[in-house]
Structure formats: C-alpha cells, structure tokens
C-alpha cells in the first residue's frame, strides 16, 4: 500500500514535472539561433572610413539588399546600397572586394559636402526602387527616387522631387507596393534644411508636413524617370510620415507619423487615393518608428524617455479603427542568453533601449528590433562615473523582444557581433538592430549597425 507520506512525495514530483512541462510549453516553444552573420565594413560604401549605417533591408530572389547612409570625406551623408548573395556559406564571414567572399554589388550616391541618404526600398520584377533624399543644390534637400537593376546594381534612372515650396527641404522615408504594382511613398516636405537630422538617425525632422505620393506601374517600368507623380497629398496637421504599410485586409494604407511640436506619436489611415480615413494621436507612446499588421489591427514600435529607466522600448497595439488596445514598455535587459551581458553595475536610468522596427509573425505575435546600451556616463559624479564606464553595457547590444499579441513577453534576446575565432573575447563592437523582416523561408533577418560597418544576421526560429 502507498502511505500518505509516499503519496504526497509522488504528488509533489508529478506536480513539479507538470509545472516544468507547462513552463517549457509557455516559454520554450520557440527556439532561436543565428544561422549566418554577414558583415561589410566601410570599403563597401565610399571609402575605408565611410562608417556605413544601414536603416533598411529587403530580400530579392537571389540575395539581400541593405541600404542607408555613409559618410563622405567631408563628414556629410551619402546614400548607399549593398547586395549580398544567398549563395554564400551559412556562417560568420566578412565580405570584402579583396577577399574570396564578397558582396555582389554596391552603389554610393552623393557629392562631397552634400547630404544624400537612402531610407527604404521596394522590389518590382527585376528592379529595386530606392527612396531617400538628395541635396540637389546647397541647403535644399529634395525627395529622391532611384530605379536600380537587381542583378548588377546599374542605376536605370534617378529623379528628385522638390517640395511644393522649392526653397524648402523634403525626404522620402518609406515606400510600399500597391496592389497594382505601383508604389506609395511617405516622408516629410516643406521642411527647413537645418531641421533635417543628420547622419546617425533614422530621420526626425522638426519642421515640415507629412505627405503621400503615388507612382503607377506605367511610370515606373520605363527607362526614363517620371516627370511628376500620379498624385500627391500633403497632410498639414502631421509633421512627418516615418513608415507606411498596406492594410493586409483592405486596399488601404497605414502611415506611422508624428505631430508637430510638442511631438506625439500619430497614425493616419488613408485610402488608395491618399484621402485620410482616420487619424489618431498616442501621447503615451513616445517616438513612433514603425508599424505592422496584426490579426485584429496594428502594432507600433518606438521608444520613450523616463527619468527612472532612461529610454525604454515602447510598443502600442491599436484596433482597425485606431483605438488604443494596450501600451507596454520594455527594456533594461539583464538575464539574457548573451555571455557578454551578465555583469551589471550602472543605474538603469542610464540605459537607452531604442526600438526601430517591428514585424508581425503569422498569428504568434510580434518581434521588435532594438539596440540597448549605456549613454552619458561622463555626466555622473566620480564614483558613479567609474562604475558606469566599467559596466559592460557601455558596449551596445542588439536587443530583440518577442511578444504575444496580448503584449506579454515570449522571449527577449541581446546579441553582439564577435569576431571569428574570438568567441570569448570581451573586445566587442557596439551593435544595434535597425531593421527587421521575415524571409521567404520563415527566418528572421536583422539589419545591424556595427561600430565599424553593417551586419546582416539571419536567425532561425524553431519549435
């Protein structure tokens, strides 16, 4: 016979096993590992010290295109794009023209001392359309669109589109395909030159107006650039459009935007002619950087300042009609799987968690791409400053957060690029994730800004 004491012991063991199984089921359903990590240094993008800063990436049938801004020899921005082949080994490698393994092509656009940059892109057939900005004449920046052949990087045409006030500045910040294979773009127009942010920024102008602009397939697929868009709409009550996506359920579009100062997060929904269907503000969100579809609505990424926690990642879920469903903040990661991230000295208020991009992963939730690290140690008293400077979080890390559509964390992950053959080294470059997208095979692609260049990290998710 089983005694009461033995029964209780068996019961406790069974209960513990069930708890472990449930815990693994809740938090261990999804495993992730880095499949490959391709790195390109400054030689890709103008010259050795061009310090390329990628803000966007996209998949083509045979490769990946990374684009953003690099520095010219007068320390102003150039626009660059680099294509990386899918035929390279699945491991950690540097890509360099003088090495056996290299990138397929790169293009750099800009004149010394003039400001140019690439912000977003869309692929149609055998071409990639790259959207950004170009300083056409001194102190005036214009919206700039390029058509580039995917196979070899040849620029078929490029065209600037000034603000309606041709003495003001403008920029394309985001581009999306329409149902009929046209493109719809957003960004800022009629802005002051000095209010257009510079190199290390995704883009936060402090003056101007948001807009949408449409080009038809007939305009795009010729060998000559369109003289003007099919149509353009300006939104004078909105400062800038940072990201545009198509509503997956309707032929309508969502623009992640911001108000004029005092700046607040704002979202516009427009129809396929640019007419506003609704617009809403989200004063608790902080800086809005990107937007993604969810089964019930949309989800916003960004970050916000707090005196106690520094800057934290900010995520807001909204309904199909723009009502706020919930708002969450994330940050100050400590207990993660990164072996270089296990010693913490400094106060959390010094940690910056900046989230720049978000994707929705089928019906399982969303993944937010961020960077995390310490800033402003030099402003502290001596003892606190020494501790701060010795804190390993001084080296920025890539920071990924997987959440369910209820806003609860599924997992979080910090990552650092390590040089091949030096996996245990503490000499790491600062790393931050600037863009995220899902590949055709269901993997996650991260565009990482490194201290010395750019990185493409492919992460496998498995159950």
Secondary structure, 3 states (H helix, E strand, C coil): CCCHHHHHHHHHHHHHHHHHHHHHHHHCCCEEEEEEEEEEEHHHHCCCCCCCEEEEEEEECCEEEEEEEEECCCCCEEEEEEEEECCCCCCEEECCCCCCCCCCEEEEECCCCCCEEEEEEEEECCEEEEEEEEEEECCEEEEEEEEEECCCCCEEEEEEECCCCCCCEEEEEEEEECCCCCEEEEEEEEECHHHCCCCCCCCCCCCCEEEEEEECHHHHCCCCCCCCCCEEEEECCCCEEEEEEECCCCCEEEEEEECCCCCCEEEEEEECCCCEEEEEEECCCCEEEEEEECCCEEEEEEEEEECCCEEEEEEEEEECCCCEEEEEEECCCCCCCCCCCCCCCCCHHHEEEEEEEEEEECCCEEEEEEEEEECCHHHCCHHHHHHHHHCHHHCCEEEEEEECCCCCEEEEEEECCCCCCCCCCCCCCCEEEEEEEECCCCCEEEEEEECCEEEEEEEEEEC
